[in-house]
Amino acid sequence: MADKKGRIQELIQRNVSEIVLYELKSPLCEYSSINEVRMSKDYSYCKIYVTHLRPEATDALVGFLNKNAKRIRSLLSQKLSIYKTPELTFLKDEVYEKARHMDEVIAKALASKPKTLKDLEKEEKEGKKAEKKTAKKKTAKAVRKTKTDSK
């Protein structure tokens, strides 16, 4: 009895998943997934995070579900026995995309050779040498230009 909000969120997630998959009967909903449900403190608003098996279809799925949110809410109220059925808002869940990006960054870091202090000092010396060369070239060009201008 401790986590009433968590239990209601789980019930809503389970029931909305069933409604989306089995009762809406849209080909767009066939490979959808309800990942997370977050409710407001007063149980009047509910954000539902969804994804699709094909990432490019997720935006279309979110639009479709938001368009049919009132119908889904009506079907949900028939399944739940709570005082107030919350207003539903469907959002794209980007957790998996962020996790995949993080995995790529970690794999890239593991594949590359770790830099030591000697490597960093060497790069710093090379950078200073390159700066000196460009400075010398600029001064040489300036000297040549002044010589040609004076002739």
Backbone torsions as a table, in degrees:
resi	resn	phi	psi	omega
1	MET	NA	-1.3	-173.3
2	ALA	-72.9	-41.6	-172.2
3	ASP	-111.4	75.9	-178.5
4	LYS	-65.4	-44.1	-179.1
5	LYS	-60.7	-42.8	179.5
6	GLY	-63.7	-40.2	179.5
7	ARG	-66.9	-40.9	179.0
8	ILE	-66.5	-38.8	177.4
9	GLN	-62.0	-41.7	178.5
10	GLU	-64.9	-41.5	177.8
11	LEU	-62.5	-43.9	179.4
12	ILE	-64.2	-42.6	179.8
13	GLN	-60.7	-47.3	-178.8
14	ARG	-63.4	-46.6	-176.9
15	ASN	-70.7	-39.1	177.4
16	VAL	-66.1	-36.8	176.1
17	SER	-60.2	-45.0	178.3
18	GLU	-63.5	-42.6	-179.9
19	ILE	-62.8	-47.0	-176.9
20	VAL	-65.4	-43.2	-175.3
21	LEU	-77.3	-39.2	-169.5
22	TYR	-110.3	-24.7	-174.1
23	GLU	-105.2	-24.6	179.4
24	LEU	-76.7	-30.6	176.1
25	LYS	53.3	52.3	175.2
26	SER	-116.4	138.5	178.4
27	PRO	-62.5	-23.7	179.1
28	LEU	-68.9	-28.8	-176.0
29	CYS	-87.3	-5.2	-173.9
30	GLU	-61.1	-39.3	-175.9
31	TYR	-113.1	34.3	-179.7
32	SER	-94.0	162.8	-179.5
33	SER	-143.9	132.1	173.9
34	ILE	-92.5	112.0	-173.1
35	ASN	-92.3	-38.6	-174.6
36	GLU	-153.4	148.8	176.4
37	VAL	-128.2	130.9	177.0
38	ARG	-127.3	129.7	-178.1
39	MET	-112.7	154.4	173.8
40	SER	-74.8	168.1	-176.8
41	LYS	-64.8	-31.1	-178.5
42	ASP	-95.1	10.3	176.2
43	TYR	62.9	22.2	-178.3
44	SER	-99.9	-17.2	178.5
45	TYR	-129.1	144.9	-176.7
46	CYS	-141.0	125.3	175.2
47	LYS	-100.4	128.9	-178.5
48	ILE	-118.8	121.7	-177.8
49	TYR	-95.9	124.1	-175.8
50	VAL	-124.7	154.9	172.0
51	THR	-137.2	169.0	178.0
52	HIS	-127.4	152.4	179.7
53	LEU	-59.3	-37.7	174.1
54	ARG	-96.2	113.2	-175.2
55	PRO	-58.1	-31.0	-179.0
56	GLU	-70.8	-16.9	179.8
57	ALA	-93.3	-2.4	-176.2
58	THR	-66.1	-40.6	-180.0
59	ASP	-64.0	-41.1	177.4
60	ALA	-64.4	-38.8	178.3
61	LEU	-63.8	-44.6	179.4
62	VAL	-61.7	-43.1	177.4
63	GLY	-61.9	-44.4	178.8
64	PHE	-61.8	-45.1	-178.5
65	LEU	-68.2	-38.5	177.0
66	ASN	-66.6	-33.3	177.0
67	LYS	-67.1	-35.0	-178.9
68	ASN	-101.3	20.5	-175.8
69	ALA	-62.6	-37.6	-179.6
70	LYS	-66.8	-40.3	178.0
71	ARG	-65.4	-42.6	178.6
72	ILE	-63.7	-40.1	178.4
73	ARG	-63.1	-40.5	178.1
74	SER	-63.2	-45.8	178.0
75	LEU	-65.0	-35.3	178.5
76	LEU	-67.2	-39.5	180.0
77	SER	-64.4	-28.0	177.0
78	GLN	-72.6	-27.9	-177.5
79	LYS	-88.8	-29.5	-177.0
80	LEU	-98.2	148.6	175.7
81	SER	-115.0	63.3	176.2
82	ILE	-117.1	160.8	-174.5
83	TYR	-63.6	-44.6	-174.7
84	LYS	-129.7	121.0	175.8
85	THR	-83.0	125.2	-174.5
86	PRO	-71.5	157.2	173.7
87	GLU	-76.2	131.6	-172.6
88	LEU	-98.8	136.7	173.2
89	THR	-131.0	126.5	-178.7
90	PHE	-100.8	133.5	-179.1
91	LEU	-129.7	153.3	177.2
92	LYS	-75.1	129.5	178.8
93	ASP	-89.8	117.9	-176.3
94	GLU	-106.3	11.6	-177.6
95	VAL	-63.3	-42.7	-177.5
96	TYR	-67.3	-37.2	177.7
97	GLU	-66.0	-41.5	178.2
98	LYS	-65.9	-39.3	179.1
99	ALA	-65.6	-40.4	178.7
100	ARG	-64.4	-40.2	177.5
101	HIS	-63.1	-42.9	178.1
102	MET	-62.6	-40.1	177.0
103	ASP	-61.1	-40.3	178.8
104	GLU	-64.7	-42.5	179.9
105	VAL	-63.9	-43.2	-180.0
106	ILE	-65.7	-42.5	179.3
107	ALA	-63.4	-39.3	178.2
108	LYS	-65.0	-41.3	179.5
109	ALA	-66.7	-38.4	179.6
110	LEU	-70.7	-31.8	-178.7
111	ALA	-75.8	-28.2	-178.2
112	SER	-83.2	156.5	-179.7
113	LYS	-74.8	131.6	178.9
114	PRO	-68.5	142.6	-178.9
115	LYS	-88.1	136.6	176.6
116	THR	-100.6	175.5	178.6
117	LEU	-64.1	-35.2	178.3
118	LYS	-64.4	-40.6	179.3
119	ASP	-62.7	-42.1	179.8
120	LEU	-65.5	-40.3	177.8
121	GLU	-64.6	-39.9	179.5
122	LYS	-63.0	-44.9	178.7
123	GLU	-62.4	-38.6	179.3
124	GLU	-65.0	-42.8	178.4
125	LYS	-63.7	-42.8	179.0
126	GLU	-63.4	-37.5	178.0
127	GLY	-65.0	-40.3	178.8
128	LYS	-66.9	-40.4	178.0
129	LYS	-62.3	-42.2	179.8
130	ALA	-64.3	-37.7	178.0
131	GLU	-65.2	-40.9	179.5
132	LYS	-64.4	-42.1	179.9
133	LYS	-62.1	-45.4	-179.8
134	THR	-65.9	-35.7	177.8
135	ALA	-65.9	-41.5	178.5
136	LYS	-64.2	-41.6	179.7
137	LYS	-62.8	-41.5	-179.6
138	LYS	-64.8	-42.6	179.5
139	THR	-67.6	-37.1	178.4
140	ALA	-65.0	-41.0	177.9
141	LYS	-64.5	-40.3	179.9
142	ALA	-65.4	-39.5	179.0
143	VAL	-65.5	-44.2	179.2
144	ARG	-62.4	-39.3	-178.3
145	LYS	-67.3	-40.6	179.2
146	THR	-67.9	-35.5	178.4
147	LYS	-66.5	-42.3	-179.6
148	THR	-70.1	-31.5	179.3
149	ASP	-70.7	-34.0	-177.0
150	SER	-77.6	-21.7	-179.6
151	LYS	-76.8	NA	NA
